[in-house]
Amino acid sequence: MPWLLAFGVFWIAMASIQETLIVHDLVLPFFAGLIVLPVGIARDYALLGWRLATVVALIIAVIGTPSPSGQDPGTWPVIQQWVWLAMTFLVSVRHDRATTLWVWAASVATMSAGTVNDTGQAVTLVVTTSAAVLIGDLLRTRRLASHEVERQAELSELEKARRTVLEERTRIARDLHDVVAHHMSMVVVQAESAPYRLDELSETARAEFTAISASARQALVEIRSMLGVLRSEDHTVATAPQPGLDQVHELVDSVAHSGVPVHMETAGTPITVSAATGLSAYRIVQESVANASRHAPGAPVVVHLRYAGDTIELRVTNDPPAVPVAAGAPGHGLIGMRERASVVGGSLDAGPLPDGGYEVVAVLPVDVEESTGEQ
């Protein structure tokens, strides 16, 4: 496109140059090509185009012979003035303010020196060039500001997602602490009470139970010290037992009583799952139902729990919203649910349904230790 434009400007220059300057017919095409060459290279080399236009202007001002016409033609052909002005404008749009400033100063100096005998043309050229540079600089500043706003918005979104992941991992660490601490406490109790419950224990066995108790206590101390870092900004420590798979029915009933049309379905033979898996299942259902009530108010929600051998499958689906809801900013609930699933070695998929509803499917291992060992 720039070269097609330059080709059009070339024929305008061929037809108008001789109204301002005396140029031989054989030299005219080369001279016109030199004037319009900056137009062709302006898209990639705006500063080079301005330099070329300025050099041509200096050559014309020094050795150019004005055409003997009835009107005062000025120092430069009109087409050359427009090309020069356009190059100055493009420099101000694409280059920094320091470059724009010295380009403007050089242009004004050349125009003033070349039109020393024509004050009117000098003032016109200087004012026009200054206006073009000012407008170009404003456009460049606005473009940079727009890019900076987009970049900051992108960084803010990434930081929000990263913070959500960290917060969810912190909550997971706290939950896992409560689960592990409970079992470690049971180990301590059993190890310390074993010598009193079992008759005729040898001294070696008693020493072994004492060592197990001491190791378990030390492990509890270390776990609590690490958790203290996570809870350094949270002085209110929850002491209630952590929810599990058995409490999912209670969660669904509680949400249904609050007005959300949700019910639960169960398939397969119920089996006991690890505390970590139960906690992850509870949190995934909790977040899924909350998202459904938020993004599809009034739509029926179904929580389907299926026991499948060494895994459990959670499927939370909702119909399209009964009332259209304006799309808001995307949240990070799915990130937290995926973290919950992955921490126990499971997987989670989520996406819209063909009828306009939404579905969340999580597959979690029954025993976290066995799943981790297989991986």
Beta strands, then each sheet from edge to edge (+ up, - down):
strand 1: 262-267
strand 2: 301-308
strand 3: 311-318
strand 4: 347-352
strand 5: 358-365
sheet 1: 1+ 2+ 3- 5+ 4-
end
